[in-house]
Protein backbone atom coordinates (compact mmCIF):
# COMPACT_ATOMS: atom_id res chain seq x y z
CA UNK A 1 0.00 0.00 0.00
CA UNK A 2 2.87 2.38 0.74
CA UNK A 3 4.29 1.89 -2.75
CA UNK A 4 0.92 2.77 -4.35
CA UNK A 5 0.61 5.95 -2.24
CA UNK A 6 4.17 6.97 -3.09
CA UNK A 7 3.54 6.36 -6.77
CA UNK A 8 0.30 8.38 -6.69
CA UNK A 9 1.93 11.28 -4.87
CA UNK A 10 4.79 11.22 -7.34
CA UNK A 11 2.34 11.51 -10.26
CA UNK A 12 0.56 14.39 -8.53
CA UNK A 13 3.86 16.25 -8.09
CA UNK A 14 4.77 15.57 -11.73
CA UNK A 15 1.36 16.89 -12.86
CA UNK A 16 1.83 20.04 -10.79
CA UNK A 17 5.32 20.65 -12.20
CA UNK A 18 4.06 20.15 -15.77
CA UNK A 19 1.12 22.48 -15.16
CA UNK A 20 3.36 25.23 -13.77
CA UNK A 21 5.73 24.83 -16.72
CA UNK A 22 2.81 24.94 -19.18
CA UNK A 23 1.43 28.10 -17.58
CA UNK A 24 4.89 29.73 -17.74
CA UNK A 25 5.15 28.89 -21.43
CA UNK A 26 1.63 30.17 -22.11
CA UNK A 27 2.36 33.37 -20.19
CA UNK A 28 5.56 33.93 -22.09
CA UNK A 29 3.82 33.42 -25.42
CA UNK A 30 0.87 35.60 -24.45
CA UNK A 31 2.89 38.61 -23.45
CA UNK A 32 5.59 38.41 -26.09
CA UNK A 33 5.33 39.39 -29.69
CA UNK A 34 4.07 42.59 -31.21
CA UNK A 35 3.31 45.46 -28.84
CA UNK A 36 0.46 46.86 -30.90
CA UNK A 37 -2.23 46.03 -28.35
CA UNK A 38 -2.88 46.67 -24.72
CA UNK A 39 -1.71 43.47 -23.02
CA UNK A 40 -4.08 40.54 -23.36
CA UNK A 41 -6.99 42.71 -24.47
CA UNK A 42 -5.39 44.03 -27.60
CA UNK A 43 -3.94 42.15 -30.51
CA UNK A 44 -6.38 39.25 -30.28
CA UNK A 45 -4.82 37.61 -27.22
CA UNK A 46 -8.17 36.65 -25.69
CA UNK A 47 -7.34 33.04 -26.45
CA UNK A 48 -4.36 33.19 -24.12
CA UNK A 49 -6.48 34.76 -21.42
CA UNK A 50 -9.01 31.94 -21.71
CA UNK A 51 -6.15 29.42 -21.54
CA UNK A 52 -5.04 31.02 -18.27
CA UNK A 53 -8.50 30.26 -16.85
CA UNK A 54 -9.37 26.91 -18.45
CA UNK A 55 -6.05 25.04 -18.38
CA UNK A 56 -5.53 25.31 -14.59
CA UNK A 57 -9.13 24.23 -13.98
CA UNK A 58 -8.71 21.14 -16.17
CA UNK A 59 -5.38 20.29 -14.55
CA UNK A 60 -6.86 20.72 -11.07
CA UNK A 61 -9.77 18.41 -11.92
CA UNK A 62 -7.36 15.79 -13.31
CA UNK A 63 -5.17 16.00 -10.21
CA UNK A 64 -8.18 15.52 -7.94
CA UNK A 65 -9.40 12.53 -9.97
CA UNK A 66 -5.94 10.92 -9.91
CA UNK A 67 -5.53 11.59 -6.18
CA UNK A 68 -8.92 10.16 -5.23
CA UNK A 69 -8.63 7.17 -7.58
CA UNK A 70 -5.02 6.40 -6.72
CA UNK A 71 -5.21 6.71 -2.96
CA UNK A 72 -8.02 4.23 -2.42
CA UNK A 73 -6.90 0.72 -1.64
CA UNK A 74 -7.78 -1.80 -4.30
CA UNK A 75 -8.24 -5.44 -3.34
CA UNK A 76 -5.64 -7.88 -4.51
CA UNK A 77 -6.71 -11.22 -5.81
CA UNK A 78 -4.68 -14.37 -6.13
CA UNK A 79 -4.98 -15.21 -9.79
CA UNK A 80 -2.82 -18.32 -9.65
CA UNK A 81 -4.55 -21.67 -9.18
CA UNK A 82 -3.72 -23.42 -5.97
CA UNK A 83 -2.36 -26.90 -6.49
CA UNK A 84 -3.87 -29.43 -4.15
CA UNK A 85 -2.26 -32.82 -4.23
CA UNK A 86 -4.87 -35.55 -4.65
CA UNK A 87 -5.37 -37.88 -1.69
CA UNK A 88 -4.12 -41.40 -2.40
CA UNK A 89 -6.65 -44.21 -2.30
CA UNK A 90 -6.42 -46.89 0.41
CA UNK A 91 -5.18 -49.36 -2.21
CA UNK A 92 -2.41 -46.95 -3.24
CA UNK A 93 -1.33 -46.60 0.39
CA UNK A 94 -1.37 -50.39 0.78
CA UNK A 95 0.73 -50.84 -2.37
CA UNK A 96 3.25 -48.22 -1.18
CA UNK A 97 3.59 -49.87 2.23
CA UNK A 98 4.09 -53.27 0.59
CA UNK A 99 6.67 -51.80 -1.81
CA UNK A 100 8.62 -50.27 1.11
CA UNK A 101 8.67 -53.67 2.82
CA UNK A 102 6.49 -52.67 5.76
CA UNK A 103 4.07 -55.53 5.09
CA UNK A 104 4.59 -59.21 4.44
CA UNK A 105 2.86 -61.01 1.57
CA UNK A 106 0.26 -62.51 3.94
CA UNK A 107 -0.58 -59.13 5.56
CA UNK A 108 -0.80 -57.51 2.14
CA UNK A 109 -3.20 -60.20 0.84
CA UNK A 110 -5.32 -60.09 4.02
CA UNK A 111 -5.69 -56.27 3.96
CA UNK A 112 -6.30 -56.26 0.21
CA UNK A 113 -9.09 -58.83 0.65
CA UNK A 114 -10.59 -56.73 3.44
CA UNK A 115 -10.61 -53.68 1.13
CA UNK A 116 -12.63 -55.75 -1.33
CA UNK A 117 -10.23 -55.50 -4.21
Short mmCIF file of the C-alpha atoms (twelve columns), coordinates in Angstrom:
data_MODEL
# 
_entry.id   MODEL 
# 
loop_
_atom_site.group_PDB 
_atom_site.id 
_atom_site.type_symbol 
_atom_site.label_atom_id 
_atom_site.label_alt_id 
_atom_site.label_comp_id 
_atom_site.label_asym_id 
_atom_site.label_seq_id 
_atom_site.Cartn_x 
_atom_site.Cartn_y 
_atom_site.Cartn_z 
_atom_site.pdbx_PDB_model_num 
ATOM 1   C CA . UNK A 1   0.000   0.000   0.000   1 
ATOM 2   C CA . UNK A 2   2.875   2.384   0.739   1 
ATOM 3   C CA . UNK A 3   4.289   1.887   -2.746  1 
ATOM 4   C CA . UNK A 4   0.925   2.767   -4.350  1 
ATOM 5   C CA . UNK A 5   0.615   5.951   -2.235  1 
ATOM 6   C CA . UNK A 6   4.172   6.970   -3.088  1 
ATOM 7   C CA . UNK A 7   3.542   6.364   -6.773  1 
ATOM 8   C CA . UNK A 8   0.302   8.378   -6.695  1 
ATOM 9   C CA . UNK A 9   1.926   11.281  -4.868  1 
ATOM 10  C CA . UNK A 10  4.795   11.217  -7.342  1 
ATOM 11  C CA . UNK A 11  2.344   11.505  -10.259 1 
ATOM 12  C CA . UNK A 12  0.558   14.385  -8.530  1 
ATOM 13  C CA . UNK A 13  3.864   16.248  -8.088  1 
ATOM 14  C CA . UNK A 14  4.766   15.569  -11.726 1 
ATOM 15  C CA . UNK A 15  1.364   16.889  -12.856 1 
ATOM 16  C CA . UNK A 16  1.833   20.039  -10.791 1 
ATOM 17  C CA . UNK A 17  5.317   20.654  -12.204 1 
ATOM 18  C CA . UNK A 18  4.058   20.146  -15.766 1 
ATOM 19  C CA . UNK A 19  1.121   22.481  -15.163 1 
ATOM 20  C CA . UNK A 20  3.362   25.226  -13.772 1 
ATOM 21  C CA . UNK A 21  5.730   24.834  -16.718 1 
ATOM 22  C CA . UNK A 22  2.814   24.939  -19.180 1 
ATOM 23  C CA . UNK A 23  1.431   28.095  -17.576 1 
ATOM 24  C CA . UNK A 24  4.887   29.725  -17.737 1 
ATOM 25  C CA . UNK A 25  5.148   28.891  -21.435 1 
ATOM 26  C CA . UNK A 26  1.628   30.170  -22.111 1 
ATOM 27  C CA . UNK A 27  2.360   33.367  -20.186 1 
ATOM 28  C CA . UNK A 28  5.557   33.931  -22.091 1 
ATOM 29  C CA . UNK A 29  3.818   33.422  -25.425 1 
ATOM 30  C CA . UNK A 30  0.865   35.599  -24.455 1 
ATOM 31  C CA . UNK A 31  2.894   38.606  -23.455 1 
ATOM 32  C CA . UNK A 32  5.594   38.406  -26.094 1 
ATOM 33  C CA . UNK A 33  5.328   39.386  -29.693 1 
ATOM 34  C CA . UNK A 34  4.067   42.586  -31.207 1 
ATOM 35  C CA . UNK A 35  3.313   45.463  -28.844 1 
ATOM 36  C CA . UNK A 36  0.461   46.861  -30.900 1 
ATOM 37  C CA . UNK A 37  -2.228  46.031  -28.349 1 
ATOM 38  C CA . UNK A 38  -2.882  46.673  -24.717 1 
ATOM 39  C CA . UNK A 39  -1.709  43.467  -23.019 1 
ATOM 40  C CA . UNK A 40  -4.084  40.542  -23.357 1 
ATOM 41  C CA . UNK A 41  -6.989  42.705  -24.469 1 
ATOM 42  C CA . UNK A 42  -5.386  44.029  -27.602 1 
ATOM 43  C CA . UNK A 43  -3.937  42.151  -30.510 1 
ATOM 44  C CA . UNK A 44  -6.379  39.249  -30.284 1 
ATOM 45  C CA . UNK A 45  -4.816  37.614  -27.220 1 
ATOM 46  C CA . UNK A 46  -8.166  36.645  -25.692 1 
ATOM 47  C CA . UNK A 47  -7.343  33.036  -26.446 1 
ATOM 48  C CA . UNK A 48  -4.359  33.187  -24.121 1 
ATOM 49  C CA . UNK A 49  -6.483  34.759  -21.420 1 
ATOM 50  C CA . UNK A 50  -9.010  31.941  -21.707 1 
ATOM 51  C CA . UNK A 51  -6.148  29.423  -21.543 1 
ATOM 52  C CA . UNK A 52  -5.040  31.017  -18.274 1 
ATOM 53  C CA . UNK A 53  -8.499  30.258  -16.855 1 
ATOM 54  C CA . UNK A 54  -9.370  26.910  -18.448 1 
ATOM 55  C CA . UNK A 55  -6.055  25.038  -18.382 1 
ATOM 56  C CA . UNK A 56  -5.530  25.312  -14.594 1 
ATOM 57  C CA . UNK A 57  -9.132  24.231  -13.979 1 
ATOM 58  C CA . UNK A 58  -8.712  21.144  -16.173 1 
ATOM 59  C CA . UNK A 59  -5.380  20.294  -14.553 1 
ATOM 60  C CA . UNK A 60  -6.862  20.720  -11.067 1 
ATOM 61  C CA . UNK A 61  -9.772  18.415  -11.919 1 
ATOM 62  C CA . UNK A 62  -7.361  15.791  -13.313 1 
ATOM 63  C CA . UNK A 63  -5.169  15.999  -10.205 1 
ATOM 64  C CA . UNK A 64  -8.182  15.524  -7.941  1 
ATOM 65  C CA . UNK A 65  -9.401  12.534  -9.975  1 
ATOM 66  C CA . UNK A 66  -5.941  10.925  -9.909  1 
ATOM 67  C CA . UNK A 67  -5.527  11.594  -6.180  1 
ATOM 68  C CA . UNK A 68  -8.919  10.164  -5.233  1 
ATOM 69  C CA . UNK A 69  -8.632  7.173   -7.582  1 
ATOM 70  C CA . UNK A 70  -5.016  6.395   -6.719  1 
ATOM 71  C CA . UNK A 71  -5.205  6.713   -2.955  1 
ATOM 72  C CA . UNK A 72  -8.022  4.234   -2.423  1 
ATOM 73  C CA . UNK A 73  -6.904  0.717   -1.644  1 
ATOM 74  C CA . UNK A 74  -7.776  -1.800  -4.303  1 
ATOM 75  C CA . UNK A 75  -8.237  -5.443  -3.338  1 
ATOM 76  C CA . UNK A 76  -5.640  -7.876  -4.511  1 
ATOM 77  C CA . UNK A 77  -6.706  -11.224 -5.812  1 
ATOM 78  C CA . UNK A 78  -4.676  -14.374 -6.128  1 
ATOM 79  C CA . UNK A 79  -4.978  -15.213 -9.786  1 
ATOM 80  C CA . UNK A 80  -2.817  -18.324 -9.654  1 
ATOM 81  C CA . UNK A 81  -4.546  -21.669 -9.175  1 
ATOM 82  C CA . UNK A 82  -3.723  -23.416 -5.966  1 
ATOM 83  C CA . UNK A 83  -2.360  -26.898 -6.492  1 
ATOM 84  C CA . UNK A 84  -3.874  -29.430 -4.148  1 
ATOM 85  C CA . UNK A 85  -2.264  -32.820 -4.232  1 
ATOM 86  C CA . UNK A 86  -4.874  -35.553 -4.645  1 
ATOM 87  C CA . UNK A 87  -5.372  -37.885 -1.693  1 
ATOM 88  C CA . UNK A 88  -4.117  -41.400 -2.395  1 
ATOM 89  C CA . UNK A 89  -6.652  -44.211 -2.299  1 
ATOM 90  C CA . UNK A 90  -6.419  -46.892 0.414   1 
ATOM 91  C CA . UNK A 91  -5.184  -49.357 -2.211  1 
ATOM 92  C CA . UNK A 92  -2.408  -46.952 -3.239  1 
ATOM 93  C CA . UNK A 93  -1.325  -46.598 0.389   1 
ATOM 94  C CA . UNK A 94  -1.371  -50.390 0.780   1 
ATOM 95  C CA . UNK A 95  0.734   -50.842 -2.368  1 
ATOM 96  C CA . UNK A 96  3.247   -48.216 -1.180  1 
ATOM 97  C CA . UNK A 97  3.588   -49.870 2.229   1 
ATOM 98  C CA . UNK A 98  4.094   -53.273 0.586   1 
ATOM 99  C CA . UNK A 99  6.669   -51.796 -1.809  1 
ATOM 100 C CA . UNK A 100 8.622   -50.269 1.107   1 
ATOM 101 C CA . UNK A 101 8.673   -53.670 2.820   1 
ATOM 102 C CA . UNK A 102 6.487   -52.665 5.763   1 
ATOM 103 C CA . UNK A 103 4.066   -55.532 5.093   1 
ATOM 104 C CA . UNK A 104 4.595   -59.208 4.439   1 
ATOM 105 C CA . UNK A 105 2.860   -61.013 1.568   1 
ATOM 106 C CA . UNK A 106 0.259   -62.507 3.936   1 
ATOM 107 C CA . UNK A 107 -0.582  -59.134 5.556   1 
ATOM 108 C CA . UNK A 108 -0.796  -57.507 2.137   1 
ATOM 109 C CA . UNK A 109 -3.200  -60.202 0.839   1 
ATOM 110 C CA . UNK A 110 -5.323  -60.093 4.015   1 
ATOM 111 C CA . UNK A 111 -5.685  -56.267 3.964   1 
ATOM 112 C CA . UNK A 112 -6.301  -56.257 0.206   1 
ATOM 113 C CA . UNK A 113 -9.088  -58.828 0.649   1 
ATOM 114 C CA . UNK A 114 -10.586 -56.731 3.438   1 
ATOM 115 C CA . UNK A 115 -10.611 -53.684 1.126   1 
ATOM 116 C CA . UNK A 116 -12.634 -55.746 -1.334  1 
ATOM 117 C CA . UNK A 117 -10.228 -55.501 -4.213  1 
# 
